[in-house]
Amino acid sequence: MKALLLENIHPCAVEILTDAGFEVETRSGALGTDELVAALDGVDLLGIRSKTQVTAEVLSARPDLAAVGAFCIGTNQIDLDAAAGEGTVVFNAPFSNTRSVVELAVAEIISLARRLGDKNAAMHAGRWDKSAKGAHEVRGRTLGIVGYGNIGSQLSVVAESLGMRVSFYDIADKLPLGNARQVETLDELLQTCETISLHVDGRPGNAGLFGADQFARMRPRSIFLNLCRGLVVDHEALRDNLLSGHIAGAAVDVFPEEPAAAGEGFSSVLQGLDNVILTPHIGGSTQEAQEDIGRYVAGKLRDYARSGATTMSVNLPTVAVGPPAGSRLLHLHANVPGVLARVNSLLAEHGANIDSQSLATRGELGYVVTDTAAPIPAELADRLRALPETVELRVIDAEG
C-alpha cells in the first residue's frame, strides 16, 4: 500500500507508516485539484493539513482511496459526505495542538495588554520609550471566550491561573471549568469582557460571525484575538475599529485567504497597524504539537489499514477492533433494515463461520466488521460487493 503526505507533516508520521509496511511519498506544499488527482494515482492513504482541499471531484476521481488523515484539528477542507459516500474514512487530531494554541493566545493577551509589540518596534528603531501609558496587567481583567470546545475550555483554565475572570459563550450548554461562567448571548459577552478570544470551528454558519456590529458592541479599548478560522472575522471592520481606537489591540493568526506554502507572498489590511500581532497560522505549530499530531493521525491511518478500526473517525460509524486473528470483512453499507441479515446469510451459504462481529451506524451509513477463522472466498466477497446497499467492502487478514 502507498501513502502520500502533503504540507510538511512531521517525520514521525513517515516513520510510523513506513514501519507498518507502507511506501510513503512526501511533498512540502499543498496541491490544487488537478495536481492532487494526478498525485493520488495508486495511493491508498492521504495525509494533509489545512491547505489541501479534498473535494468531491478529487474523491470521485480516486474512489479506491481508503483513508484521509487531516493532520490538524479542522476538517472543513475535506468534503466529509463525499468521502463517506466513496467509503473513504477521515481522521483528524482534535486534541493534539490544544495546548500550543492556548499558550499562543495567553502570550498574545499579555503582549497586547503590555503593548510589547509597540515597545519592541520602538527599541529596534532606536527610540527609548519607557512609559506605563496604555500598559496593563491581565490579572483582574475579564476574558470572554467565544466557543468553549477543547481549546476554549483549556484557555479558560490557564487564564484563571493568571488571575483573570472568565466568561464564555457557546451555542451549546457546556460545563464550566473552574470559576468560568457561561453567558446566554454573544452580546452579553461582548459588553462585559475587556478581552475577546474566538475559538469556533470552520463550519459555513460561522462565516462572518464577527463584523462591524459585533465590534461596535465590544467595550471601548478592548483586546481582540482570532486564532480559529479566517472566515469568521471581517478584517475591514477590525481595521476600522483599530484605527478609531475602539479596539486597543488585536492578534490574528488566521486569514480568509492564506498562501498555500511557506515563502509565498502575503498581504492583509491589518498590516502596519499599531498594537496588532499578525502570525502565519502557527497556533498549533510547535514541535511538540506537530509531533503529537503526526503520531496520532498516522497511528489512526495505520490501524484502519491493518484492522478496519474507525475509532475517532469524523465521517464513518465508529467500530473499535483489534488486529484480526484470521480473515476480516469490513462492510460499509446503507443504513437500511435487513442488511446485516443478508450479509450473514451469504456468509452461511459459503460456509463462513462467524467468530465475532461488530456493527455501528451513523446517519445514513452502517459499518459491520466480521471475523472468520477461514479465508474469505473471492466469490463471497464479490457477492457482498454486489449487494445494492454496499458502499465499500474490504477484506483483510492476520498477515495484512
FENPEJO-V405043 format. One record per residue. N is the residue number from 1. OMEGA is omega in whole degrees, -180 to 180 (none if undefined). Layout:
{{N,OMEGA} {N,OMEGA}}
This chain:
{{1,-175} {2,177} {3,176} {4,-180} {5,-177} {6,168} {7,172} {8,175} {9,-173} {10,-178} {11,-180} {12,177} {13,177} {14,-179} {15,-179} {16,-178} {17,177} {18,178} {19,179} {20,175} {21,180} {22,165} {23,-172} {24,173} {25,179} {26,173} {27,-170} {28,-175} {29,175} {30,178} {31,173} {32,-173} {33,-177} {34,179} {35,-177} {36,179} {37,179} {38,-177} {39,-176} {40,178} {41,180} {42,-177} {43,178} {44,-178} {45,179} {46,175} {47,-179} {48,167} {49,-169} {50,-172} {51,-177} {52,-179} {53,178} {54,-173} {55,175} {56,178} {57,179} {58,-176} {59,179} {60,178} {61,180} {62,-175} {63,180} {64,177} {65,-173} {66,-173} {67,173} {68,175} {69,173} {70,-177} {71,-177} {72,179} {73,-172} {74,176} {75,-179} {76,175} {77,-179} {78,174} {79,-172} {80,180} {81,179} {82,178} {83,178} {84,180} {85,177} {86,-178} {87,-180} {88,-179} {89,-180} {90,175} {91,173} {92,180} {93,-171} {94,-175} {95,-164} {96,-177} {97,-177} {98,-176} {99,-179} {100,178} {101,-180} {102,-179} {103,177} {104,179} {105,-180} {106,179} {107,-178} {108,176} {109,180} {110,-179} {111,180} {112,180} {113,180} {114,-178} {115,-177} {116,178} {117,179} {118,179} {119,179} {120,-180} {121,179} {122,180} {123,179} {124,178} {125,177} {126,-180} {127,178} {128,-175} {129,180} {130,-177} {131,176} {132,-176} {133,177} {134,-179} {135,-176} {136,167} {137,174} {138,178} {139,179} {140,178} {141,-178} {142,178} {143,175} {144,-177} {145,178} {146,-175} {147,-173} {148,176} {149,-177} {150,-177} {151,-178} {152,-179} {153,177} {154,176} {155,178} {156,-178} {157,-178} {158,180} {159,178} {160,179} {161,176} {162,179} {163,178} {164,168} {165,-175} {166,168} {167,178} {168,175} {169,177} {170,-179} {171,177} {172,174} {173,-179} {174,176} {175,180} {176,175} {177,-179} {178,-179} {179,179} {180,178} {181,178} {182,176} {183,-172} {184,-176} {185,175} {186,179} {187,179} {188,179} {189,-176} {190,-176} {191,-175} {192,-176} {193,180} {194,180} {195,-179} {196,180} {197,-176} {198,179} {199,178} {200,-179} {201,-173} {202,179} {203,-177} {204,-180} {205,179} {206,178} {207,180} {208,-179} {209,-175} {210,180} {211,-175} {212,-179} {213,-179} {214,178} {215,180} {216,-178} {217,178} {218,178} {219,179} {220,178} {221,176} {222,175} {223,-175} {224,178} {225,170} {226,177} {227,-176} {228,-178} {229,-178} {230,-176} {231,-175} {232,-168} {233,171} {234,-175} {235,175} {236,178} {237,177} {238,178} {239,-179} {240,-178} {241,174} {242,-180} {243,180} {244,-178} {245,178} {246,173} {247,-174} {248,-179} {249,-179} {250,173} {251,-177} {252,-179} {253,-175} {254,-171} {255,-179} {256,176} {257,-178} {258,177} {259,-178} {260,-176} {261,178} {262,178} {263,178} {264,-179} {265,-178} {266,174} {267,180} {268,177} {269,-179} {270,-179} {271,175} {272,-179} {273,178} {274,175} {275,175} {276,178} {277,177} {278,178} {279,-172} {280,177} {281,-176} {282,-178} {283,179} {284,-174} {285,167} {286,179} {287,-179} {288,-178} {289,-177} {290,176} {291,-180} {292,177} {293,179} {294,180} {295,-174} {296,-175} {297,177} {298,177} {299,177} {300,179} {301,179} {302,-177} {303,178} {304,-180} {305,-177} {306,-168} {307,-174} {308,-179} {309,-180} {310,179} {311,-179} {312,172} {313,-180} {314,-177} {315,-180} {316,174} {317,-175} {318,173} {319,179} {320,179} {321,174} {322,179} {323,180} {324,175} {325,178} {326,176} {327,-177} {328,175} {329,175} {330,-173} {331,175} {332,-171} {333,174} {334,-177} {335,178} {336,-178} {337,170} {338,-176} {339,-178} {340,179} {341,179} {342,177} {343,-177} {344,177} {345,178} {346,176} {347,-179} {348,179} {349,-177} {350,176} {351,179} {352,-179} {353,-177} {354,174} {355,178} {356,-178} {357,179} {358,-179} {359,172} {360,178} {361,178} {362,-179} {363,-176} {364,-175} {365,169} {366,-178} {367,-179} {368,178} {369,-175} {370,178} {371,174} {372,180} {373,-177} {374,177} {375,179} {376,179} {377,180} {378,-180} {379,178} {380,179} {381,-180} {382,-179} {383,177} {384,177} {385,-177} {386,177} {387,-177} {388,-179} {389,-175} {390,172} {391,-179} {392,175} {393,174} {394,175} {395,176} {396,179} {397,-175} {398,180} {399,180} {400,none}}
